[in-house]
Amino acid sequence: MKTGNVVPMHATNVVVVGATSAVAQAATRLWAGRGVELTLIARNAGELERIAADARVRGAPAVATFVGDLTDTAFITETVRTMTVPRIALIAYGSLTDSARADSDATYLASELNANFTSAALWAQSLAERMAADSAAGGTIAVISSVAGDRGRGSNHAYGAAKAGLTAFCSGLRARMAARRVHVVTVKPGFIDSPMTAHIAKKGALWATPETIATGIVNAIDKKRDVVYLPGFWRLIMLIITHIPEGIFKRLKI
């Protein structure tokens, strides 16, 4: 279902897929403050309208909204086809997979892989093609993956596998679209203190706020970074983790 009106692009138009996530909301506030037009996409109509109203108050001259199942192929295809062509897009949704449930529930595992990899890849591919076909102006797509995709861990094997696939897809898409003036930014956050991780009681120095991550994403888009770890210290952490010998790593309780 589509709500709101598709607006003509006078200023930079930014599309946010998964606009109700904590990081997406923080990024939307930053872009609204810059006075850009916004297209917000999510599945919760009431929450989406609240975010859209807030963006208008903060300075967004026009806000369009699309409501639907972000993992549904038909919704992805139709939404990208009918929306205003963006110059910037952020794909910012996902699900923190319950690994224990994924061990025994194949239907759940399939849905989680779709939510964290397949559907996000479809959004990225569809948006890239629309940007490239629109004009020589091109555009930039930022996709939130995760440091979890750098190496599979026993504690979150399904989630990590999905994010590894998404990271690899973004790398390939970046190479394929470079000549067509579409840039792809792979965003690899570490731990984020958000509603998705509210059930985790112990948080410390490695945890970042959604606002910190959003600021890093907007800066990475502005600078057309290829891959960005947020916060930046995660690059060193993951460098160490990925170089632990497999024989040792598989015995670690991480």
C-alpha distance (Angstrom), angle and dihedral (degrees) to the residues before:
residue distance angle dihedral
M1 . . .
K2 3.79 . .
T3 3.78 123.7 .
G4 3.78 130.1 -174.4
N5 3.79 126.5 21.0
V6 3.75 128.3 -68.6
V7 3.78 105.7 -118.1
P8 3.82 129.9 -149.1
M9 3.79 114.5 -107.6
H10 3.79 109.9 -110.4
A11 3.80 97.1 147.1
T12 3.77 128.3 20.7
N13 3.79 109.1 -52.3
V14 3.80 116.7 -144.8
V15 3.80 123.4 -163.7
V16 3.80 118.8 -156.9
V17 3.81 116.0 -166.2
G18 3.78 110.6 -162.4
A19 3.79 91.4 22.4
T20 3.81 95.3 173.2
S21 3.81 95.0 62.9
A22 3.80 114.9 107.5
V23 3.81 94.0 -115.1
A24 3.80 92.4 45.9
Q25 3.80 91.7 51.2
A26 3.80 91.1 51.4
A27 3.82 91.2 49.1
T28 3.81 90.9 47.0
R29 3.80 90.2 55.1
L30 3.81 90.0 52.8
W31 3.80 93.5 49.7
A32 3.79 93.1 44.1
G33 3.79 88.5 54.9
R34 3.80 88.3 56.6
G35 3.78 90.3 56.3
V36 3.80 97.9 -116.4
E37 3.79 126.2 150.3
L38 3.79 114.2 -107.3
T39 3.78 138.2 -152.5
L40 3.80 110.3 -165.3
I41 3.80 122.1 -165.5
A42 3.80 126.8 -171.0
R43 3.79 142.3 127.7
N44 3.83 100.0 -116.6
A45 3.82 106.4 79.4
G46 3.80 97.0 -169.7
E47 3.78 95.5 48.2
L48 3.79 91.1 43.5
E49 3.79 92.4 54.9
R50 3.80 90.6 49.8
I51 3.81 90.3 53.4
A52 3.81 91.4 46.0
A53 3.80 91.6 51.3
D54 3.80 90.7 49.7
A55 3.82 90.6 50.5
R56 3.81 91.2 53.1
V57 3.80 90.9 51.6
R58 3.81 90.2 49.9
G59 3.79 93.0 55.0
A60 3.80 110.8 -82.7
P61 3.83 104.5 144.3
A62 3.81 93.0 -152.1
V63 3.79 134.1 9.9
A64 3.81 125.3 -168.9
T65 3.80 121.6 -170.0
F66 3.79 133.6 -157.5
V67 3.80 121.0 -169.0
G68 3.79 123.5 -161.0
D69 3.79 149.2 94.1
L70 3.81 105.6 -49.0
T71 3.80 91.3 -156.1
D72 3.81 95.5 53.8
T73 3.81 113.3 105.1
A74 3.81 94.6 -150.0
F75 3.81 91.7 51.0
I76 3.81 91.2 48.7
T77 3.80 93.1 49.9
E78 3.80 96.0 45.4
T79 3.79 95.1 44.0
V80 3.80 94.7 50.6
R81 3.81 89.8 45.9
T82 3.81 95.1 53.4
M83 3.81 103.7 34.0
T84 3.77 125.3 95.7
V85 3.79 107.8 -88.5
P86 3.81 106.5 -101.5
R87 3.77 129.2 -142.6
I88 3.80 90.0 -157.2
A89 3.80 130.4 30.5
L90 3.79 131.9 -176.9
I91 3.81 120.8 -163.7
A92 3.78 102.9 -161.0
Y93 3.78 113.0 159.5
G94 3.77 135.0 99.4
S95 3.78 145.6 131.8
L96 3.81 129.4 -111.3
T97 3.80 99.5 -127.4
D98 3.80 120.7 -134.7
S99 3.82 99.6 -130.9
A100 3.79 94.2 -163.8
R101 3.80 91.0 56.0
A102 3.80 91.7 43.8
D103 3.83 88.4 57.9
S104 3.79 92.5 66.5
D105 3.82 107.9 17.5
A106 3.80 111.0 72.1
T107 3.80 93.9 -178.9
Y108 3.79 91.0 53.8
L109 3.81 91.7 46.9
A110 3.80 91.4 51.7
S111 3.81 92.1 49.7
E112 3.81 91.6 49.1
L113 3.80 92.6 50.3
N114 3.78 88.5 50.2
A115 3.80 93.0 48.8
N116 3.80 95.3 46.9
F117 3.79 101.6 35.4
T118 3.80 122.9 2.2
S119 3.80 100.2 47.4
A120 3.81 93.4 41.2
A121 3.80 89.1 51.9
L122 3.81 89.7 51.2
W123 3.82 91.0 52.2
A124 3.80 90.9 49.3
Q125 3.80 94.1 47.1
S126 3.80 94.2 45.6
L127 3.80 94.0 46.4
A128 3.80 92.2 46.8
E129 3.80 92.1 52.6
R130 3.81 91.8 47.7
M131 3.81 92.2 49.4
A132 3.80 92.7 47.2
A133 3.79 94.0 47.6
D134 3.81 95.7 46.7
S135 3.78 100.3 68.0
A136 3.77 144.8 -46.9
A137 3.80 89.1 -81.1
G138 3.81 92.7 84.7
G139 3.78 118.4 -178.0
T140 3.80 147.9 -138.1
I141 3.80 128.9 -95.1
A142 3.80 121.0 -165.0
V143 3.79 116.1 -163.5
I144 3.79 121.6 -167.7
S145 3.79 108.9 -135.8
S146 3.82 120.6 154.5
V147 3.78 144.3 -117.7
A148 3.82 83.3 -114.6
G149 3.80 87.4 76.9
D150 3.80 93.5 62.8
R151 3.80 92.6 75.8
G152 3.77 132.7 3.5
R153 3.79 114.4 -114.2
G154 3.78 128.5 -165.4
S155 3.80 92.0 -127.1
N156 3.82 94.8 59.4
H157 3.78 106.4 12.9
A158 3.83 97.0 148.0
Y159 3.80 95.1 46.1
G160 3.79 91.7 45.0
A161 3.80 92.3 49.1
A162 3.80 91.6 51.8
K163 3.80 91.9 49.5
A164 3.81 91.3 46.3
G165 3.79 88.5 54.8
L166 3.80 91.4 47.9
T167 3.80 91.9 49.3
A168 3.81 91.2 51.0
F169 3.80 91.4 46.2
C170 3.80 91.3 52.1
S171 3.80 90.8 49.5
G172 3.79 91.2 53.6
L173 3.80 93.7 42.8
R174 3.81 90.1 50.6
A175 3.80 90.1 55.1
R176 3.81 93.8 44.4
M177 3.81 95.0 48.9
A178 3.81 99.5 41.0
A179 3.80 93.6 93.4
R180 3.82 89.9 48.8
R181 3.82 94.0 57.4
V182 3.80 95.7 -109.8
H183 3.79 115.6 126.9
V184 3.82 124.5 -159.7
V185 3.81 122.2 -154.5
T186 3.80 117.5 -161.8
V187 3.80 109.9 -151.2
K188 3.81 117.3 -158.6
P189 3.80 111.6 -172.8
G190 3.76 123.8 -177.4
F191 3.80 121.9 -149.4
I192 3.81 113.9 -17.4
D193 3.80 122.2 -163.8
S194 3.80 97.5 -135.2
P195 3.81 140.4 126.2
M196 3.83 88.8 -85.2
T197 3.82 89.9 62.6
A198 3.82 97.7 34.9
H199 3.82 90.6 113.8
I200 3.81 91.0 63.1
A201 3.79 106.0 91.1
K202 3.79 102.4 -171.5
K203 3.79 113.8 69.3
G204 3.78 127.3 161.8
A205 3.79 146.6 152.9
L206 3.81 94.0 -36.3
W207 3.81 91.9 61.2
A208 3.81 121.1 94.8
T209 3.79 132.4 -165.0
P210 3.81 121.9 -114.7
E211 3.82 88.0 -114.8
T212 3.81 91.5 57.9
I213 3.80 91.7 49.8
A214 3.81 92.5 45.7
T215 3.79 92.3 51.6
G216 3.80 89.5 50.9
I217 3.80 91.4 50.0
V218 3.80 94.5 50.0
N219 3.81 90.6 47.8
A220 3.82 91.3 48.6
I221 3.80 90.3 52.1
D222 3.80 91.7 48.1
K223 3.82 90.5 51.6
K224 3.82 94.5 39.7
R225 3.77 93.1 -126.2
D226 3.80 117.3 -176.4
V227 3.81 100.8 -146.7
V228 3.78 125.3 5.3
Y229 3.80 129.7 -174.4
L230 3.80 114.1 -152.0
P231 2.94 118.1 -123.1
G232 3.80 92.2 19.9
F233 3.80 96.1 -127.1
W234 3.80 88.7 73.9
R235 3.81 89.2 75.2
L236 3.81 90.0 66.8
I237 3.80 93.4 41.1
M238 3.79 92.2 53.0
L239 3.81 91.8 44.0
I240 3.79 88.0 59.9
I241 3.81 94.5 43.3
T242 3.80 94.1 49.4
H243 3.81 91.2 52.8
I244 3.80 96.7 54.0
P245 3.84 107.2 113.1
E246 3.80 112.3 -105.2
G247 3.79 93.3 -122.9
I248 3.79 90.0 59.6
F249 3.78 96.6 35.6
K250 3.79 95.9 57.2
R251 3.79 89.9 57.3
L252 3.79 94.1 52.8
K253 3.80 117.3 100.7
I254 3.79 96.6 -132.2
